[in-house]
């Protein structure tokens, strides 16, 4: 259990595995010294794509960023974890919810929810044309 800032509750991250975990570096900061929002967006897109590629079992492309909310800034040295959950499957598209948490202060770890996003991807054939989402494996 790790303390969660703001909500004053413990966050048990052991129940889920992040799709992506990364530590931003000084080259990733904006003029204010926080991690650049575009960096966070790119990582969230990668995390969403990993989950969707597994489900689609093949080539995909991002077709929409449905929502993106920056809740708190990310700092150099934070360990940033991206959790992706498929929320909707259409005929050729898959929508995923990406929750982003930053673990701070290794001596006294605190986990903070920093970003949440919803993205939609489309399944593609090798030639770039749309294809149907394969049936779910059981």
C-alpha positions in Angstrom: 0.0 0.0 0.0 1.2 3.5 -0.9 -0.2 6.7 0.4 -2.3 8.6 -2.1 -2.0 12.4 -2.0 -5.2 14.5 -1.9 -7.5 11.6 -1.3 -5.8 10.6 2.0 -6.3 6.9 1.2 -4.0 4.1 0.4 -3.7 3.0 -3.2 -3.0 -0.7 -3.8 -1.3 -0.8 -7.2 -0.5 -4.5 -6.8 -4.0 -5.5 -8.2 -3.1 -4.3 -11.7 0.0 -4.3 -13.8 0.7 -1.1 -15.7 0.9 -1.4 -19.5 3.8 1.1 -19.4 6.0 2.5 -16.7 8.6 5.2 -17.4 10.6 7.9 -15.6 10.7 11.3 -17.3 14.1 13.0 -17.7 15.2 16.6 -17.7 14.9 16.8 -21.5 11.2 16.2 -21.1 10.4 19.4 -19.1 8.5 22.5 -20.3 9.5 26.1 -19.6 7.9 25.9 -16.2 10.0 22.9 -15.1 7.1 20.4 -15.2 7.0 17.5 -17.7 5.7 18.7 -21.0 2.0 17.8 -21.6 2.9 16.5 -25.1 5.3 14.0 -23.6 2.5 12.7 -21.3 0.1 12.5 -24.3 2.6 10.5 -26.4 3.2 8.0 -23.5 -0.6 7.6 -23.0 -1.0 7.0 -26.7 1.7 4.3 -26.5 0.1 2.7 -23.5 -3.4 2.7 -25.1 -1.9 1.2 -28.3 -0.3 -1.6 -26.4 -3.6 -2.7 -24.9 -5.4 -2.3 -28.2 -2.8 -4.1 -30.3 -3.1 -7.1 -28.0 -6.9 -7.1 -28.4 -6.8 -6.3 -32.2 -4.0 -8.9 -32.7 -2.5 -6.7 -35.4 -1.9 -3.3 -36.8 -3.9 -0.3 -35.4 -3.9 3.5 -35.6 -5.0 6.2 -33.3 -8.1 7.9 -34.8 -9.3 10.0 -31.9 -8.3 11.5 -28.6 -11.8 11.6 -27.0 -10.7 13.3 -23.8 -7.5 14.2 -21.9 -7.4 15.6 -18.4 -4.2 16.8 -16.7 -5.0 16.5 -13.0 -1.5 17.3 -11.5 1.9 18.0 -12.9 4.6 15.4 -13.3 8.2 16.0 -12.2 11.5 14.7 -13.3 12.2 11.5 -11.4 8.6 10.5 -10.8 7.9 6.9 -11.8 4.9 7.3 -14.1 2.6 4.2 -14.6 0.1 4.0 -17.3 -2.9 1.7 -16.9 -5.1 0.9 -19.9 -8.5 -0.6 -20.0 -10.6 -1.3 -23.1 -14.0 0.2 -22.6 -15.7 -0.2 -25.9 -15.2 -2.4 -29.0 -17.0 -1.4 -32.2 -16.9 -3.1 -35.6 -13.5 -1.7 -36.6 -12.6 0.4 -33.6 -11.5 0.0 -30.0 -11.8 2.7 -27.3 -9.5 2.6 -24.3 -9.3 4.4 -21.0 -5.8 5.3 -19.8 -5.2 6.2 -16.1 -1.8 7.7 -15.3 -0.2 7.7 -11.8 3.0 9.2 -10.6 5.0 7.7 -7.7 7.0 10.3 -5.9 9.5 10.6 -3.1 11.1 7.1 -3.0 12.0 7.5 0.8 8.3 8.0 1.6 6.4 6.9 -1.6 3.2 8.8 -2.5 1.1 7.9 -5.6 -0.8 10.6 -7.3 -3.2 10.3 -10.1 -1.9 12.8 -12.7 -3.7 12.2 -15.9 -6.7 10.4 -17.4 -7.5 10.0 -21.1 -9.8 8.2 -23.5 -8.5 7.3 -26.9 -10.0 5.4 -29.9 -8.0 3.3 -32.3 -9.0 1.6 -35.6 -7.9 -1.8 -36.7 -6.0 -1.9 -40.0 -4.9 -4.3 -42.6 -1.4 -4.4 -43.9 -2.4 -2.0 -46.7 -3.8 0.5 -44.3 -7.5 -0.2 -45.0 -9.9 -0.8 -42.0 -10.5 -4.3 -40.8 -12.9 -5.7 -38.3 -11.9 -6.3 -34.7 -11.3 -10.0 -34.3 -13.6 -12.0 -32.1 -12.5 -12.0 -28.5 -10.4 -15.0 -27.4 -11.9 -17.1 -24.7 
